[in-house]
Amino acid sequence: MSRPATLEARDLNKTFTLRSGFKTRPLHAVNDVSFTIEAGKTIALVGESGSGKSTIARMLMKLETPTSGQILLNGRETGTGGREIASYRSEVQMVFQDPFASLNPYHSIGHHLARPLRIHHPELKGRQVRERVLELLERVRLSPAESFIDRRPHELSGGQRQRVAIARALAPSARFIVADEPVSMLDVSIRLGVLNLLADLQREDDLGVLYITHDLATARHFSDEIMVLYHGDVVERGPSDEVILNPQHDYTKRLLNAAPEPENLGRLRDEVRRELAGT
């Protein structure tokens, strides 16, 4: 039996240099962080703003270079050349936090999805590209797809835009998705619909997901493992239920106290699922 696909961060460190006049000082944003995401599994990286979550995401996406440490895809360290990065990004894609800023307002929805298809699947031509774009829109529950393909981003709601962003991440046939606070800028009433969509796509495609959030309540329901990040350090990690029900670190306990009541979250999740089943 072949080994499952894996994305591994090994001893990642990132230090920025802050300048003030003629003086400089280091800012240690990420300190010796290691984890492995397996196909079909979700790891939640939880922490407040400034904890280093997004820096880790940007390093995984090759948007930041680690000060030290390694990123391995299927056991192999990834290169830094243009072709190596393009190959890496065909398997590792990101859903950004802001669906308003991550889509170019001048281009149609069809353009946003066709471009990664042409880059990563050059064998697709003409009509084949359009057909694949329509399939992607249907997969993220933007239906009928024909009514969305020629729209511009400003013609869509925030939730619909984030679904387009998810479809764009799927276009290269990615095996891993880095979801950086994917619902934090959406209305509360539609957040769980987007998270349920991600969960469904993960099961269908056996995706590995790094779910970055400040909310331990949703992390419990949508991840297998939770890592709690504080000032660049992982202060607690373990199976989701264990971290939530038996937190060991004071910082984890403070995050839990700031989370929505679990029974309210569960009720809202059930309401969203009933709504989606009726559409």
Residue frames relative to the residue before (quaternion, step in Angstrom):
aa qw qx qy qz dx dy dz
M 1.0000 0.0000 0.0000 0.0000 0.00 0.00 0.00
S 0.4292 -0.7059 0.5006 0.2586 3.59 -0.88 0.94
R 0.5345 -0.6263 0.4640 0.3268 3.55 -1.17 0.65
P 0.5281 -0.6262 0.4545 0.3499 3.61 -1.07 0.64
A 0.5878 -0.5596 0.4437 0.3802 3.55 -1.21 0.52
T 0.0596 -0.8039 0.5918 0.0029 3.56 -1.04 0.80
L 0.1319 -0.7242 0.6692 0.1019 3.52 -1.29 0.60
E 0.0486 -0.8435 0.5332 -0.0438 3.54 -0.50 1.21
A 0.1607 -0.7212 0.6660 0.1025 3.52 -1.11 0.86
R 0.0582 -0.8244 0.5627 -0.0177 3.56 -0.66 1.11
D 0.8478 -0.1493 0.0550 0.5059 3.57 -0.56 1.25
L 0.1638 0.8157 -0.5369 0.1398 3.58 0.87 0.96
N 0.0010 -0.7636 0.6454 -0.0192 3.52 -1.06 0.93
K 0.0217 0.7796 -0.6259 -0.0019 3.55 -1.11 0.69
T 0.0245 -0.7856 0.6170 -0.0379 3.53 -0.77 1.17
F 0.1856 -0.7634 0.6119 0.0914 3.54 -0.86 1.02
T 0.3316 -0.7162 0.5751 0.2152 3.56 -1.21 0.54
L 0.1740 -0.7852 0.5903 0.0693 3.54 -0.69 1.14
R 0.1609 -0.7976 0.5780 0.0623 3.55 -0.89 0.97
S 0.0215 0.7577 -0.6515 0.0317 3.52 -1.08 0.85
G 0.7985 -0.0925 0.0129 0.5948 3.55 -0.16 1.29
F 0.7818 -0.2585 0.2213 0.5225 3.57 -0.70 -1.09
K 0.6210 0.5510 -0.3398 0.4419 3.57 1.27 -0.01
T 0.1152 -0.7684 0.6252 0.0740 3.54 -1.20 0.61
R 0.0004 0.7759 -0.6304 -0.0212 3.52 -1.24 0.50
P 0.4775 -0.6854 0.4672 0.2896 3.58 -1.06 0.67
L 0.1517 -0.7363 0.6492 0.1156 3.53 -1.23 0.62
H 0.2172 -0.7902 0.5648 0.0972 3.55 -0.48 1.24
A 0.1535 -0.8452 0.5095 0.0498 3.57 -0.05 1.33
V 0.7891 0.0759 -0.0114 0.6094 3.60 1.07 -0.76
N 0.0967 -0.8287 0.5511 -0.0075 3.56 -0.78 1.06
D 0.8480 -0.2131 0.1233 0.4693 3.58 -0.54 1.23
V 0.2568 0.7734 -0.5306 0.2332 3.58 0.79 1.04
S 0.0143 0.7937 -0.6056 0.0550 3.56 -0.86 1.03
F 0.2282 0.7446 -0.6132 0.1322 3.56 -1.09 0.74
T 0.2252 -0.7510 0.6044 0.1419 3.54 -1.31 0.37
I 0.1798 -0.7607 0.6173 0.0892 3.56 -0.86 1.03
E 0.1777 -0.7836 0.5889 0.0875 3.56 -0.76 1.05
A 0.6279 -0.5211 0.4155 0.4019 3.53 -1.22 0.53
G 0.8122 0.2549 -0.2025 0.4840 3.56 -0.96 0.91
K 0.6840 0.4495 -0.2806 0.5013 3.60 1.28 0.00
T 0.2202 -0.7551 0.6022 0.1369 3.55 -1.25 0.52
I 0.1112 -0.7420 0.6579 0.0655 3.53 -1.01 0.94
A 0.2261 -0.7581 0.5984 0.1268 3.56 -0.91 0.95
L 0.1585 -0.7547 0.6321 0.0761 3.54 -0.90 1.00
V 0.0550 -0.8515 0.5184 -0.0567 3.55 -0.28 1.33
G 0.3545 0.7131 -0.5600 0.2285 3.53 -1.02 0.86
E 0.6035 -0.5597 0.4230 0.3790 3.54 -1.29 0.26
S 0.6721 -0.4338 0.3874 0.4583 3.55 -1.33 0.07
G 0.7759 0.3070 -0.2447 0.4938 3.55 -0.91 0.94
S 0.5286 0.6551 -0.4066 0.3551 3.59 1.23 -0.01
G 0.6076 -0.5724 0.3556 0.4204 3.61 1.23 -0.29
K 0.3964 0.7520 -0.4610 0.2546 3.60 1.27 -0.03
S 0.7301 0.4359 -0.2519 0.4621 3.57 0.72 -1.06
T 0.5790 0.5610 -0.3770 0.4559 3.59 1.16 -0.51
I 0.6330 0.5091 -0.3285 0.4818 3.58 1.01 -0.75
A 0.6391 0.5260 -0.3251 0.4575 3.58 0.96 -0.86
R 0.6822 0.4879 -0.2910 0.4604 3.58 0.89 -0.91
M 0.6246 0.5089 -0.3486 0.4789 3.60 1.07 -0.58
L 0.6420 0.5198 -0.3270 0.4591 3.59 0.97 -0.80
M 0.7247 0.4219 -0.2350 0.4915 3.59 1.09 -0.70
K 0.4769 -0.6918 0.4221 0.3402 3.61 1.28 0.15
L 0.4459 0.6655 -0.4720 0.3680 3.56 1.12 0.67
E 0.7318 0.1795 -0.1486 0.6404 3.54 1.37 -0.25
T 0.3435 -0.7250 0.5582 0.2116 3.56 -1.08 0.72
P 0.4454 -0.6905 0.4878 0.2946 3.63 -0.72 0.94
T 0.5013 -0.6109 0.5120 0.3367 3.56 -1.13 0.61
S 0.7547 -0.1391 0.0732 0.6370 3.54 1.17 -0.69
G 0.5775 0.5744 -0.4409 0.3770 3.55 -1.27 0.35
Q 0.3576 -0.7377 0.5452 0.1751 3.53 -1.34 0.21
I 0.1650 -0.7178 0.6628 0.1350 3.50 -1.36 0.48
L 0.0590 -0.8233 0.5640 -0.0243 3.54 -0.61 1.17
L 0.1567 -0.7594 0.6266 0.0777 3.54 -1.02 0.90
N 0.8291 -0.0766 -0.0178 0.5535 3.54 -0.57 1.23
G 0.7510 -0.4382 0.2006 0.4513 3.55 0.96 0.96
R 0.6922 0.4443 -0.2738 0.4985 3.59 1.25 -0.08
E 0.4629 -0.6680 0.5043 0.2918 3.55 -0.98 0.86
T 0.4053 -0.7323 0.5013 0.2196 3.55 -0.95 0.91
G 0.4569 -0.7020 0.4852 0.2511 3.54 -1.05 0.84
T 0.4677 -0.6846 0.4952 0.2595 3.54 -1.35 0.13
G 0.5015 0.6541 -0.4291 0.3695 3.61 1.24 0.01
G 0.6963 -0.4998 0.3231 0.4011 3.54 -1.25 0.42
R 0.6886 0.4731 -0.2882 0.4680 3.59 0.87 -0.89
E 0.6455 0.5202 -0.3267 0.4538 3.56 1.00 -0.81
I 0.6663 0.4905 -0.3077 0.4699 3.58 0.95 -0.83
A 0.6284 0.5291 -0.3386 0.4588 3.60 1.01 -0.77
S 0.6541 0.5021 -0.3082 0.4744 3.57 0.99 -0.86
Y 0.6351 0.5332 -0.3193 0.4587 3.56 1.01 -0.84
R 0.7152 0.4591 -0.2586 0.4592 3.58 0.88 -0.94
S 0.5366 0.5793 -0.4277 0.4400 3.58 1.21 -0.11
E 0.7410 0.3767 -0.2098 0.5148 3.58 1.25 -0.44
V 0.7580 0.2613 -0.1510 0.5782 3.59 1.20 -0.48
Q 0.0369 0.8086 -0.5820 0.0785 3.57 -0.56 1.17
M 0.3116 -0.7658 0.5442 0.1425 3.54 -1.27 0.47
V 0.1914 -0.7093 0.6639 0.1398 3.51 -1.24 0.66
F 0.2944 -0.7995 0.5037 0.1430 3.55 -0.46 1.25
Q 0.6680 -0.5410 0.3560 0.3665 3.52 -1.30 0.47
D 0.7949 0.3319 -0.1428 0.4875 3.56 0.82 -1.01
P 0.2381 -0.7992 0.5327 0.1445 3.64 -0.29 1.15
F 0.5914 0.5691 -0.3646 0.4398 3.58 1.26 -0.26
A 0.7493 0.3891 -0.2069 0.4943 3.59 1.05 -0.76
S 0.6667 0.5470 -0.3153 0.3961 3.61 1.09 -0.53
L 0.6903 0.3879 -0.2778 0.5440 3.60 1.30 -0.07
N 0.4444 -0.6954 0.5001 0.2624 3.57 -0.93 0.93
P 0.4036 -0.7597 0.4501 0.2394 3.62 -0.53 1.10
Y 0.6471 0.5503 -0.3204 0.4194 3.59 1.19 -0.40
H 0.7171 0.4279 -0.2410 0.4946 3.58 1.24 -0.35
S 0.5453 -0.6201 0.4618 0.3240 3.54 -1.20 0.59
I 0.6503 -0.4887 0.4036 0.4187 3.52 -1.32 0.27
G 0.6231 0.5515 -0.3356 0.4416 3.57 1.00 -0.79
H 0.6381 0.5270 -0.3224 0.4595 3.58 1.01 -0.80
H 0.6538 0.5330 -0.3196 0.4317 3.59 0.90 -0.92
L 0.7258 0.4110 -0.2441 0.4948 3.60 1.05 -0.70
A 0.6361 0.5408 -0.3374 0.4349 3.59 1.08 -0.63
R 0.6183 0.5888 -0.3544 0.3813 3.58 1.00 -0.78
P 0.7002 0.4238 -0.3101 0.4837 3.68 0.72 -0.82
L 0.5911 0.5565 -0.3770 0.4458 3.62 1.11 -0.54
R 0.6817 0.4820 -0.2926 0.4662 3.59 0.92 -0.88
I 0.6528 0.5143 -0.3175 0.4567 3.58 1.07 -0.72
H 0.8075 0.3157 -0.1366 0.4792 3.57 0.75 -1.07
H 0.7649 0.2298 -0.1583 0.5805 3.61 1.23 -0.29
P 0.0479 -0.8542 0.5175 0.0159 3.60 0.56 1.15
E 0.5465 0.6197 -0.3994 0.3973 3.59 1.23 -0.23
L 0.6102 0.5443 -0.3551 0.4530 3.58 1.22 -0.39
K 0.0797 -0.8108 0.5799 0.0051 3.56 -0.86 0.95
G 0.8962 0.0257 0.0123 0.4428 3.52 -1.30 0.60
R 0.8549 0.0941 -0.0153 0.5100 3.51 -0.60 -1.25
Q 0.5969 0.5784 -0.3666 0.4182 3.59 1.08 -0.65
V 0.6282 0.5308 -0.3321 0.4619 3.57 1.04 -0.79
R 0.6668 0.4995 -0.3086 0.4590 3.58 0.87 -0.94
E 0.6492 0.5163 -0.3255 0.4540 3.59 0.94 -0.82
R 0.6568 0.4977 -0.3145 0.4712 3.58 1.00 -0.79
V 0.6086 0.5431 -0.3481 0.4621 3.59 1.06 -0.72
L 0.6580 0.5027 -0.3085 0.4682 3.58 0.92 -0.88
E 0.6266 0.5308 -0.3321 0.4640 3.59 1.03 -0.76
L 0.6544 0.5160 -0.3124 0.4560 3.58 0.96 -0.87
L 0.6500 0.5130 -0.3197 0.4606 3.59 0.95 -0.81
E 0.6472 0.5030 -0.3183 0.4763 3.58 1.00 -0.77
R 0.6410 0.5457 -0.3307 0.4265 3.58 0.99 -0.78
V 0.7352 0.3677 -0.2328 0.5197 3.59 1.06 -0.65
R 0.5414 -0.6883 0.3526 0.3298 3.53 1.31 0.58
L 0.4268 0.6042 -0.5311 0.4133 3.55 0.94 0.99
S 0.2134 0.8020 -0.4993 0.2490 3.51 0.17 1.36
P 0.5030 -0.2198 -0.8348 0.0423 1.48 -1.97 1.61
A 0.5663 -0.6541 0.3892 0.3162 3.56 -0.89 1.00
E 0.6018 0.5887 -0.3591 0.4028 3.58 1.03 -0.73
S 0.6727 0.5016 -0.3022 0.4523 3.59 1.10 -0.59
F 0.6951 0.4503 -0.2748 0.4884 3.60 1.26 -0.17
I 0.5884 0.6608 -0.3686 0.2848 3.57 0.99 -0.78
D 0.7646 0.3564 -0.1992 0.4986 3.60 1.02 -0.70
R 0.4840 0.6590 -0.4464 0.3637 3.60 1.22 0.12
R 0.4056 -0.6498 0.5781 0.2811 3.53 -1.38 0.29
P 0.6773 -0.5223 0.3202 0.4074 3.61 -1.14 0.54
H 0.6572 0.5298 -0.3382 0.4159 3.63 0.95 -0.75
E 0.6237 0.5390 -0.3384 0.4538 3.58 1.26 -0.24
L 0.6578 0.4835 -0.2950 0.4965 3.58 1.30 -0.05
S 0.5159 -0.6007 0.5042 0.3446 3.55 -1.25 0.41
G 0.6912 -0.4710 0.3382 0.4312 3.57 -1.28 0.21
G 0.6610 0.5072 -0.3061 0.4605 3.58 0.97 -0.83
Q 0.6469 0.5067 -0.3165 0.4739 3.58 1.02 -0.79
R 0.6347 0.5255 -0.3327 0.4586 3.59 1.00 -0.77
Q 0.6640 0.4885 -0.3207 0.4665 3.57 0.96 -0.79
R 0.6054 0.5332 -0.3569 0.4709 3.60 1.10 -0.55
V 0.6112 0.5203 -0.3460 0.4858 3.59 1.09 -0.67
A 0.6447 0.5199 -0.3219 0.4588 3.58 0.97 -0.83
I 0.6369 0.5069 -0.3250 0.4814 3.59 1.04 -0.71
A 0.6356 0.5199 -0.3257 0.4687 3.58 1.00 -0.82
R 0.6357 0.5282 -0.3252 0.4595 3.58 1.00 -0.79
A 0.6467 0.5111 -0.3190 0.4677 3.59 1.03 -0.75
L 0.6674 0.4970 -0.2994 0.4669 3.58 1.10 -0.65
A 0.5304 0.6987 -0.3888 0.2815 3.59 1.12 -0.68
P 0.7156 0.4346 -0.2965 0.4595 3.67 0.83 -0.75
S 0.4688 -0.6536 0.4379 0.4016 3.62 1.31 -0.05
A 0.1205 0.8382 -0.5185 0.1185 3.55 1.00 0.90
R 0.3476 -0.7220 0.5630 0.2022 3.54 -1.24 0.61
F 0.7758 0.2212 -0.1092 0.5807 3.56 1.26 -0.48
I 0.1367 -0.7774 0.6115 0.0554 3.54 -1.07 0.86
V 0.1754 -0.7364 0.6453 0.1029 3.54 -0.94 0.97
A 0.0715 -0.8151 0.5747 -0.0133 3.59 -0.37 1.25
D 0.1200 -0.8325 0.5406 0.0161 3.56 -0.19 1.34
E 0.7936 -0.2592 0.1163 0.5381 3.58 -0.18 1.31
P 0.0693 0.8831 -0.4638 0.0169 3.61 0.89 0.89
V 0.7727 0.3221 -0.1897 0.5131 3.61 1.18 -0.33
S 0.4372 0.7431 -0.4403 0.2507 3.60 1.22 -0.07
M 0.7284 0.4014 -0.2413 0.5001 3.61 1.14 -0.51
L 0.5707 0.5830 -0.3803 0.4356 3.58 1.28 0.23
D 0.6200 -0.5198 0.4235 0.4074 3.56 -1.25 0.40
V 0.6057 -0.5863 0.3993 0.3603 3.56 -1.05 0.79
S 0.6557 0.5588 -0.3165 0.3970 3.60 0.97 -0.84
I 0.7644 0.3453 -0.2045 0.5046 3.62 1.15 -0.43
R 0.4335 0.7237 -0.4583 0.2798 3.60 1.23 -0.09
L 0.7099 0.4672 -0.2825 0.4449 3.57 0.77 -0.99
G 0.5732 0.5720 -0.3847 0.4431 3.60 1.15 -0.48
V 0.6674 0.4830 -0.2942 0.4845 3.59 0.98 -0.84
L 0.6598 0.4947 -0.3165 0.4688 3.60 0.97 -0.79
N 0.6284 0.5174 -0.3356 0.4741 3.59 1.02 -0.70
L 0.6120 0.5393 -0.3436 0.4654 3.58 1.07 -0.72
L 0.6536 0.5058 -0.3134 0.4677 3.59 0.90 -0.89
A 0.6518 0.5143 -0.3140 0.4606 3.58 0.98 -0.85
D 0.6554 0.5068 -0.3120 0.4650 3.59 0.97 -0.83
L 0.6585 0.5001 -0.3070 0.4712 3.60 0.94 -0.88
Q 0.6174 0.5479 -0.3492 0.4434 3.57 1.04 -0.73
R 0.6759 0.4823 -0.2985 0.4705 3.57 0.91 -0.89
E 0.6685 0.5178 -0.3070 0.4366 3.59 0.94 -0.85
D 0.8002 0.2939 -0.1234 0.5079 3.60 0.93 -0.94
D 0.3962 -0.7277 0.4699 0.3045 3.59 1.28 0.02
L 0.2076 0.8156 -0.5080 0.1835 3.56 0.98 0.90
G 0.3036 -0.6693 0.6349 0.2383 3.49 -1.30 0.47
V 0.0904 -0.8242 0.5590 -0.0004 3.59 -0.82 0.98
L 0.1525 -0.7096 0.6780 0.1164 3.52 -1.13 0.83
Y 0.1111 -0.8101 0.5757 0.0088 3.55 -0.40 1.28
I 0.1262 -0.8102 0.5719 0.0240 3.56 -0.42 1.26
T 0.1674 0.7938 -0.5563 0.1802 3.55 -0.69 1.09
H 0.3705 -0.6785 0.5691 0.2803 3.55 -1.33 0.17
D 0.6410 0.5589 -0.2793 0.4459 3.57 1.35 -0.17
L 0.2988 -0.7836 0.5213 0.1578 3.58 -0.35 1.25
A 0.5890 0.5934 -0.3789 0.3967 3.61 1.08 -0.61
T 0.7107 0.4082 -0.2685 0.5062 3.61 0.81 -0.91
A 0.5824 0.5782 -0.3815 0.4253 3.60 1.09 -0.62
R 0.6409 0.5318 -0.3343 0.4413 3.58 0.98 -0.78
H 0.7329 0.4534 -0.2442 0.4446 3.58 0.87 -0.95
F 0.7963 0.3154 -0.1457 0.4951 3.60 1.09 -0.59
S 0.7240 0.3770 -0.2673 0.5121 3.61 1.12 0.40
D 0.4758 -0.6551 0.5153 0.2810 3.52 -1.30 0.47
E 0.7913 0.1067 -0.0134 0.6019 3.56 1.09 -0.79
I 0.1946 -0.7671 0.6021 0.1052 3.55 -1.14 0.71
M 0.0894 -0.7428 0.6614 0.0527 3.53 -1.11 0.86
V 0.2000 -0.7822 0.5820 0.0973 3.58 -0.75 1.04
L 0.1613 -0.8093 0.5641 0.0279 3.55 -0.68 1.20
Y 0.0302 0.7879 -0.6124 0.0566 3.57 -0.89 0.97
H 0.8344 -0.1212 0.0242 0.5372 3.57 -0.57 1.22
G 0.7655 -0.4064 0.1939 0.4596 3.55 0.90 0.96
D 0.6785 0.4550 -0.2861 0.5008 3.58 1.28 -0.13
V 0.3870 -0.6640 0.5799 0.2704 3.56 -1.13 0.68
V 0.1380 -0.8354 0.5306 0.0388 3.57 -0.41 1.25
E 0.7922 0.0163 -0.0234 0.6096 3.59 1.24 -0.30
R 0.0978 0.7812 -0.6130 0.0656 3.55 -1.09 0.71
G 0.3127 0.7388 -0.5600 0.2070 3.53 -1.20 0.55
P 0.7266 -0.3627 0.3071 0.4963 3.59 -1.27 -0.12
S 0.6367 -0.5974 0.3263 0.3622 3.56 -0.96 0.91
D 0.6888 0.4808 -0.2978 0.4535 3.59 0.77 -0.98
E 0.6484 0.5319 -0.3264 0.4361 3.57 0.98 -0.82
V 0.6650 0.4955 -0.3089 0.4657 3.59 0.93 -0.86
I 0.6957 0.4770 -0.2817 0.4573 3.59 0.94 -0.87
L 0.7568 0.4107 -0.2178 0.4595 3.58 0.82 -0.98
N 0.8034 0.1493 -0.0724 0.5718 3.58 1.15 -0.52
P 0.0180 0.8372 -0.5459 0.0284 3.62 0.64 1.07
Q 0.2984 -0.7822 0.5284 0.1409 3.55 -1.02 0.85
H 0.7356 0.4095 -0.2266 0.4898 3.58 1.01 -0.77
D 0.5718 -0.6153 0.4188 0.3451 3.58 -1.02 0.80
Y 0.6338 0.5381 -0.3412 0.4385 3.59 1.00 -0.75
T 0.6244 0.5265 -0.3308 0.4728 3.59 1.03 -0.77
K 0.6470 0.5200 -0.3146 0.4605 3.57 0.97 -0.83
R 0.6495 0.5061 -0.3235 0.4663 3.59 1.00 -0.75
L 0.6320 0.5180 -0.3336 0.4701 3.59 1.02 -0.75
L 0.6433 0.5249 -0.3237 0.4538 3.58 1.00 -0.79
N 0.6496 0.5228 -0.3195 0.4502 3.57 1.00 -0.77
A 0.6887 0.4658 -0.2733 0.4838 3.58 1.21 -0.52
A 0.5640 0.6242 -0.3774 0.3871 3.59 1.27 -0.19
P 0.5997 -0.5435 0.4271 0.4031 3.62 -1.22 0.40
E 0.6143 -0.5451 0.4146 0.3919 3.56 -1.22 0.48
P 0.5311 -0.6684 0.4090 0.3224 3.64 -0.76 0.97
E 0.6615 0.5057 -0.3380 0.4386 3.60 0.92 -0.78
N 0.6308 0.5176 -0.3391 0.4681 3.60 1.09 -0.64
L 0.6378 0.5220 -0.3247 0.4640 3.57 1.01 -0.80
G 0.6624 0.5129 -0.3106 0.4491 3.57 0.94 -0.87
R 0.6514 0.5124 -0.3158 0.4619 3.55 0.99 -0.83
L 0.6544 0.5010 -0.3138 0.4715 3.58 0.98 -0.83
R 0.6314 0.5323 -0.3381 0.4513 3.58 0.99 -0.79
D 0.6596 0.5027 -0.3122 0.4634 3.59 0.93 -0.85
E 0.6383 0.5268 -0.3316 0.4529 3.58 1.01 -0.77
V 0.6539 0.5086 -0.3138 0.4639 3.58 0.97 -0.86
R 0.6604 0.5103 -0.3191 0.4490 3.58 0.92 -0.84
R 0.6357 0.5086 -0.3345 0.4747 3.59 1.03 -0.74
E 0.6413 0.5245 -0.3251 0.4560 3.57 1.02 -0.82
L 0.6747 0.4905 -0.3003 0.4626 3.58 0.93 -0.90
A 0.6334 0.5342 -0.3372 0.4470 3.60 1.03 -0.73
G 0.7014 0.4702 -0.2742 0.4602 3.58 1.11 -0.57
T 0.6269 0.5467 -0.3436 0.4360 3.61 1.27 -0.13
